[in-house]
């Protein structure tokens, strides 16, 4: 059945949308029901926004466990590919780096390949660090820095979820979190398609 969002829901709009997905009806939102998307002005603000939304993904799965049942969830593949795999990214990357270190340290065959892939990983993360510390990492350094920051935001999202820090906040141009202006997502209600 359809339930109102739970107080403190980080992603009220997604909660409502995911519940509607279980129905066999078509739905749309009225013209007056607008939820503005505010993009962050810098990477620090984007980190705060991503950490909040990714914490909301953990909360969404906890509150709607039927989402994990492919027989009931008609968008199961999209959920896994667009939301859940993003949450696993930082841990997969850490595992990849750790396993590569072990393979090189033990000279596992074909160890020259593992040395090359480890050098690539360390070079990429090194350029990301140079970009973060000096701003002189070049195009690849900026890409690496963004990649690292967004994966750290996924880990921070899990930390926020585990701590119970599930408040709805928005990062402004200075990276300061503030409550979002205007209508809240809880005011969004589906309108039957005519």
C-alpha positions as CSV (number, residue, x, y, z in Angstrom):
1,X,0.0,0.0,0.0
2,X,0.8,3.7,-0.3
3,X,2.0,5.4,2.8
4,X,2.9,9.0,3.6
5,X,6.6,9.7,3.9
6,X,8.2,9.1,7.2
7,X,9.2,12.3,9.2
8,X,12.8,13.0,8.7
9,X,12.9,11.3,5.3
10,X,16.0,12.6,3.5
11,X,14.6,11.8,0.1
12,X,10.8,12.2,0.5
13,X,10.3,12.7,-3.2
14,X,12.1,9.4,-4.0
15,X,10.2,7.6,-1.2
16,X,6.8,8.7,-2.8
17,X,8.0,8.0,-6.3
18,X,9.3,4.5,-5.4
19,X,6.0,3.6,-3.6
20,X,4.0,4.7,-6.7
21,X,6.2,2.4,-8.8
22,X,4.6,-0.6,-7.0
23,X,1.2,0.5,-8.3
24,X,0.0,-0.4,-11.8
25,X,-1.2,3.1,-12.6
26,X,0.4,5.9,-14.6
27,X,1.0,9.1,-12.7
28,X,2.3,12.6,-13.2
29,X,2.9,15.6,-11.0
30,X,0.9,18.8,-11.3
31,X,2.4,21.9,-12.7
32,X,2.3,23.7,-9.3
33,X,4.3,20.9,-7.7
34,X,7.9,21.8,-8.2
35,X,11.0,20.6,-6.4
36,X,13.9,22.7,-7.5
37,X,17.3,21.0,-8.0
38,X,20.0,23.3,-6.7
39,X,23.4,22.5,-8.1
40,X,26.4,23.1,-5.9
41,X,28.8,25.8,-6.9
42,X,31.9,23.9,-6.1
43,X,33.2,20.4,-5.2
44,X,32.8,21.0,-1.5
45,X,29.2,21.8,-1.9
46,X,28.7,18.8,-4.3
47,X,30.3,16.5,-1.6
48,X,27.7,17.7,1.0
49,X,24.9,17.2,-1.5
50,X,26.0,13.8,-2.6
51,X,26.6,12.6,1.0
52,X,23.1,13.6,1.9
53,X,21.4,12.0,-1.1
54,X,23.5,8.8,-0.8
55,X,22.5,8.5,2.9
56,X,19.0,8.8,1.6
57,X,19.5,5.8,-0.7
58,X,20.4,3.7,2.4
59,X,17.3,5.0,4.2
60,X,15.1,4.4,1.1
61,X,16.1,0.7,0.9
62,X,15.6,0.3,4.7
63,X,12.1,1.8,4.6
64,X,11.0,0.1,1.4
65,X,12.7,-3.4,1.4
66,X,10.4,-4.6,-1.4
67,X,12.6,-2.5,-3.7
68,X,15.2,-5.3,-3.4
69,X,12.7,-7.9,-4.7
70,X,13.0,-8.1,-8.6
71,X,9.6,-9.8,-8.7
72,X,7.9,-6.8,-7.1
73,X,10.1,-4.0,-8.3
74,X,9.6,-3.4,-12.0
75,X,12.6,-1.0,-12.0
76,X,14.9,-3.3,-10.1
77,X,17.7,-3.2,-12.7
78,X,17.6,0.7,-12.7
79,X,17.6,0.7,-8.9
80,X,20.7,-1.5,-8.7
81,X,22.6,0.2,-11.6
82,X,21.7,3.9,-10.7
83,X,21.5,3.8,-6.9
84,X,23.0,0.8,-5.2
85,X,26.2,0.3,-7.2
86,X,27.0,3.9,-6.5
87,X,26.9,3.0,-2.8
88,X,29.3,0.1,-3.3
89,X,31.9,2.1,-5.4
90,X,34.3,3.3,-2.6
91,X,34.5,-0.2,-1.1
92,X,35.0,-1.8,-4.5
93,X,37.8,0.7,-5.3
94,X,39.5,0.1,-1.9
95,X,39.3,-3.7,-2.4
96,X,40.7,-3.3,-5.9
97,X,43.7,-1.3,-4.6
98,X,44.2,-3.7,-1.7
99,X,44.1,-6.8,-3.8
100,X,46.5,-5.2,-6.3
101,X,48.9,-4.5,-3.5
102,X,48.8,-8.1,-2.4
103,X,49.2,-9.4,-5.9
104,X,52.3,-7.3,-6.5
105,X,53.8,-8.0,-3.0
106,X,53.5,-11.8,-3.6
107,X,54.7,-11.6,-7.2
108,X,51.6,-13.5,-8.3
109,X,51.7,-14.4,-12.0
110,X,51.4,-12.4,-14.2
111,X,52.9,-9.9,-11.7
112,X,54.2,-7.4,-14.4
113,X,50.6,-6.8,-15.3
114,X,49.7,-6.2,-11.7
115,X,52.6,-3.8,-11.3
116,X,51.4,-1.8,-14.3
117,X,47.8,-1.7,-13.0
118,X,49.0,-0.7,-9.5
119,X,51.2,2.1,-11.0
120,X,48.1,3.3,-12.9
121,X,46.0,3.3,-9.8
122,X,48.6,5.1,-7.6
123,X,49.3,7.6,-10.4
124,X,45.6,8.4,-10.8
125,X,45.2,8.9,-7.0
126,X,48.5,10.8,-6.9
127,X,47.3,13.3,-9.5
128,X,44.0,13.6,-7.6
129,X,46.0,14.5,-4.5
130,X,48.2,17.0,-6.3
131,X,45.0,18.6,-7.6
132,X,43.5,18.7,-4.2
133,X,46.6,20.2,-2.5
134,X,47.9,22.5,-5.2
135,X,45.3,22.9,-7.9
136,X,48.0,21.9,-10.4
137,X,47.0,18.3,-11.3
138,X,45.9,19.2,-14.9
139,X,42.8,17.8,-16.6
140,X,43.5,14.2,-15.4
141,X,44.1,15.5,-11.9
142,X,40.8,17.4,-11.8
143,X,39.0,14.3,-13.1
144,X,40.7,12.2,-10.5
145,X,40.0,14.7,-7.7
146,X,36.3,14.8,-8.6
147,X,36.2,11.0,-8.9
148,X,37.8,10.6,-5.4
149,X,35.6,13.3,-3.8
150,X,32.4,11.7,-5.1
151,X,33.4,8.3,-4.0
152,X,34.3,9.7,-0.5
153,X,30.8,11.2,-0.5
154,X,29.3,7.7,-0.9
155,X,31.3,6.5,2.1
156,X,30.3,9.7,4.0
157,X,26.7,8.9,3.1
158,X,26.9,5.5,4.8
159,X,28.5,7.2,7.8
160,X,25.6,9.8,7.9
161,X,23.1,7.0,7.6
162,X,24.7,4.9,10.4
163,X,24.9,7.9,12.7
164,X,21.3,8.8,12.0
165,X,22.2,12.2,10.4
166,X,19.3,12.1,7.9
167,X,18.4,15.8,7.9
168,X,17.4,17.4,4.6
169,X,20.0,20.0,3.9
170,X,21.3,21.9,0.8
171,X,24.8,23.1,0.2
172,X,25.1,26.8,-0.9
173,X,27.8,28.3,-3.0
174,X,30.2,28.3,0.0
175,X,29.5,24.7,0.9
176,X,27.4,25.6,3.9
177,X,24.4,23.4,4.5
178,X,21.1,25.1,4.8
179,X,17.4,23.9,4.7
180,X,16.1,24.1,1.2
181,X,13.9,27.0,0.3
182,X,10.4,26.8,-1.0
183,X,8.0,23.9,-1.1
184,X,9.3,20.8,0.5
185,X,9.2,17.4,-1.2
186,X,6.5,16.3,1.2
187,X,4.1,18.7,-0.5
188,X,4.5,16.8,-3.8
189,X,1.5,14.5,-4.4
190,X,0.8,12.3,-7.4
191,X,-2.0,13.3,-9.7
192,X,-3.8,10.5,-11.6
193,X,-3.2,10.6,-15.4
194,X,-6.3,11.6,-17.3
